[in-house]
Amino acid sequence: MSSLSRRLGWTLVGISLLLHVFTVYCFARQPDRFAAFTVMPIWLWGGSGLLLSSVAFYFLRASLSLVMTGVWAVTLLVGADEARVLANFGKSPPLPGLADAYEGDAVIRAITLNSAFFTFGNPAADLAAWQPDIVLLQDVLPDQVRQIADVLYGGRGDYRVHQSNGVITRWKIQREVRNPSQRDQQVTVLLPRGIEIEVVNVHLATAATDLRLWRKSAWSHHRSNRAIRQKELSLTQQILEQTTAFPNTPTLFGGDFNSPASDIVHRQLARDFVDAFATAGTGWGDTFQRRFPVLRIDHLYATRHLTAVRCRAVTTRHSDHRMVVADFLMK
């Protein structure tokens, strides 16, 4: 092997190593200045690193290229959100129809869906197939919420609308708290057993989509865009804490976060909430874009009073998002 080939091989391995260090740092620490880097899934960067190390081995037989390939493989297995379902091996997914009891106890079935203002049609029939107890809707008009509620519960359910968000339930809504400055809403739902749960429906600021990373403006835009979502979520959490006996109140917290599951915005919920899909999810959990889902931006969280026992993302032709279906056991 020529000295040029050896140098090229070592160069490729070195670039792969530097990319690995930078990727692990960015996804672990989530610095705001690198928000444009972490908005894309870790496996995209991991695939690039694997390609570099694989080329170094296959064509140049570079030393340590196999080690670097193994390091990337382990990193993706541990760090990729899509790999979380491996920990849920053997768990059953929710199935269409009335939710089955879990170990003899009734469950609460919740769904969140960005309905895209019915641009792709009315998703009511797709939602009704799952017979949910609570539905969180984003990008929806008041009349559209009513249409879905009528299909789901035949006029016997209850619903509330705030800006372009809507909450629908088969039970009674006791109270609504509106955030006048943004789309997020909070309602108190009375269950048949006389138990109240808080339901928070969020739709955080639309994500930045400029991927021209060679431009400084793209990095600045992603950084400021993330900051907006962090502030919105913080305000929603403050309202929840000020209007309830939180964290002692059973709370379901979900919607369209416009942030991938690895984004730091979700860490704001980590103290009090558990991600339903991380706990009980099965299958491919990414929710956007429907035809080729590569990001999990639609989520259902719950406090310790509600344990997720089943969860999955389900495709509907009537939205550009997939909907998240989860069954919760009330403690």
N, C-alpha and C positions, 0 to 999 in steps of 0.2 A: 504494500500500500504506500502510495506516495505521501510525502510530508504535507502536501496541499490537502489531500483527502483527510489525513489525520487532523489537521488544523480545522478543516471544515466540520468534521465530526465533533470535535471538542467545542467548537463554536455553537453548533446546534444544541448540544447538551447544556452548555452554559446558558444559552438564551432560555431554554426550557426551565432550567433551575431558577433563573431570575424571575421568569414569569410565574413560577410556582410560589416563590417567596412573596412576590407582590400580590398575587391572588389571595393567598392565605391571609395576609395582613389585611387586605381590603375587606374581605368577607367576614373576618373575625372581629375587626375593630370598627368597621363601617364608618370611616372618616367622611365627613360631609364633602370635602373637596374632591373625593373620588366617587361620588354618588353616580356619576355617569358610567363608571366601570362596573359597579355592582348592580345596576339596574338590569343588566343582562344575566342570565343564569350562569352559575359557576361552571356547569359542564361545557359551556361554550368556550370559556378560557381553558378549561381542562382538556378539551378536545384539541385545541391548538397546541398545548404543551405535549400531549401524547403524540401528536403528529410529528412534532420536531424530534422527540426522542426516538420514535419509531424509524423515521428516515435516517437518523444518525446510526442506528443499529443495522438496519437492513442494507443500506447502500455503503456505509462507511465503516461498519463494525467498530464504532466508537466505544471505548471503555465507559462503563457506568451508565450507558444509555438504557440498558434493561432495568437497572436500579431506579433510574429516573422515571421510567415507564411505570414501575411498580408503585413508586411514591405517588404519582398522579392518580393511579387507580384507587389507592387507599383514600386519598384526599377526596375524590369524587364520591366514593362510597360513604364517607363520613359527612361530607359537607353538602352534597346535593340534596335539595329539599325532596326531589322525586324519589330518593332512596329511603326516605323515612318509612315508607309503607313496608319495608322489609322487616321492621320491628313488629309489625302487626300481622305477620304471617299466621294464617289459620283463623283470623277473625272473619266473621261473616259480614257482607255488605248489606245495606238497607235494600229492600226489594219493593217494587211497585205494589200499590194496594195499601190496605190498612197495615200500619206498622205492627209487627209481631211483638208480643211481650218478650222481655229479656229476663230469663231465669224466673219466670212466673210473675214479674212485675211489669205494669204498663209503662210505656215510654212516651216521651214528647217528641214528635217529629217536627223539625224545623227545616226550612229551605230558604236560601238567599239566592236572588237572581237579579242581574241587571237586565231589564227587559228592553233596553234600547229604544224606548218610546214606540214600541210596536213596529219599528222599521222593518223587521223580518216577520211580522205577523203577531197575532195574539198568542202568548204562551200559556193561556189559561188551561187548555186541555192537557198540556204536558205537565203542568203543576198538579192538576187534579188527579192524574194517574198515580200520584204518590200519596194522596190523601193526607196532606200536612195539617198540623195543628196550628202552626205559626209560619207566616211567609213574610220575608223581608224583601222589598222591591226597591230598585234604584232605577233612575232614568225612566220615570213613569208619570203620566198625567192623572189628575184626580178621576176623570171618567174612566180611564183604563184600570185604575185600582178597583173602582166599583164593578167593572165588567168581570174582572178576575174573581173578586169576592163573591159575586152572584153565581159564577160557574162552580166555585169551590164549595160554597155552603148554601146555595139556593136562597139567599136573602136572610139567612139565619145567623150569619157570622157577624163580625164587627171589624171595622177598619178605620185607620186614620191616615191622612195625607199631609205632608209638609214639604213645600216646594216640590222637588222632583223625587221625593222618597215616599214610600207607602208601607204600612204594616197591616197585615190581614191576619185574623185569627178566628177559629171556630168558637172561641170563648168570648167573654166580656172584657172590653177595655175599660178600666176604671178611671184612668187619668192619662193625660198626654203632657209632656214637657217639650216645648219647642226651642230650638236654638235659632234665634232670629238672624244670626249672622252667617249661617251655613245650612246645608241640606240635612244634617244629622237630626234625628228625632228619637225620643224616648217615650215609651208607653208602659203603663202598668197593666198586666193581664191577670184576671182573676180565674184561676183554675177551678174545676168542679168541686174539688176537695176544700175549697175556701182558701187555698194558698195563693199568694200573689207573687208573681215574678216580674222583674223589670226586663224590658226588651229594648235594646238600643240598636238602631239601624243607621249605619254610617255610609256615607259616600264621600270619600276624601277627594281632595283636589285632583283634577285630571293630570295624569303623569306626563312628564316631559318625554318627547319621542325623538329628539334630535340625536342621532347616533354618529354625527360627523365629529368623531373624537379628535380629529386633527385640528379642530377649531377650539380656541380658548372659550368662546362664547357658549359652546355646548356644555362644557364642564361647569361654567357659572350658572347656566340655566338649570341644570340638573340639581345643583347644590341648593339654589333658592327654591326650586320646586319641592324638594324634599322637606325643606324647612317649613313650607306652608302646610304640608300634611301633618307634620309633627305638632304644629301649633293648633291645627284644627282638632286633632285627636286629643291633645291635652285639654282643650276647652270642653270637649264632650265628656271627658273623664271627670273634670271638675264639676260639671253640671250634675252628673250622676251621683257624685259624692255629696253634693250640697242638697240634693232633693230626695235622698233615700238614706237608709241606715247602712249603706254600703261600707265595708264589704260583707256585712252580715245578711244582705239581701240576695236571694237567688237571682242571677242576672244572665241573660243571653245577649251577646254582643257580637254583631255581625254586619256584613255588607260588602261593598266594593271599596277596598282600601287603596286601589290604584298603586299598590306597592307589592313587589314579590315577597314571598314568605321569609326570605333571608334579610329583608330590609330592616334597618334599625327602628323604623317606626313601630314595628310589631313588638319590640322589646319594651315599649311603654306599657303593654298589657301583661307582661310576663309575671308580674308580682301577684296579680289577682285573678288572672284568667288562664284557661287551658285551651289550646287549639284543638278543635274536634278532630280535624283530619290527622294531625300528628299523633293523637291518642288512639284513634280507631279507624283511620282511613284505609281504604283498599283501592287498588287500581291506580290509574294515572290521575293524579290530583290536580294538575294544572287546569286553569279555567279560561285563559285567554291566550290566543284568539280561538274561537270555537273550532275552526277547520284545522288548525295546527296549534294546539295549546302548548305553550312553552313557559307560561308564567302563572303562578297561583296567586292571584290578586283578590279573589273572592273568598271570604273566610267566615267561619262560625266559631266563636269563642264562648266559653261559659265559666262561671265561678264554680267553686268546689261543691256547691249544692246540686249541680247538674253534671252528671258523668256521661261523657260521650261513649256510647257502646257500639255504634255503627256510623260510618260516614263514607261518602263517595261523591265524586263530581260526575254529573250526568249531562250529556249533550242534548240540547234542544235546537231544532232548526229555526226557532223563532227568537233568536238572540245571537249576538256575536260573542257572548259569554256562555260558559257552561254553568249550570246551577249546582250548588252544593246542598246535598241532602244529608241530614244527620239525625240520629235518634239519641235522645238523652234520657238517662235514668235519674229520677228525682230522689235525692238522698233523704 
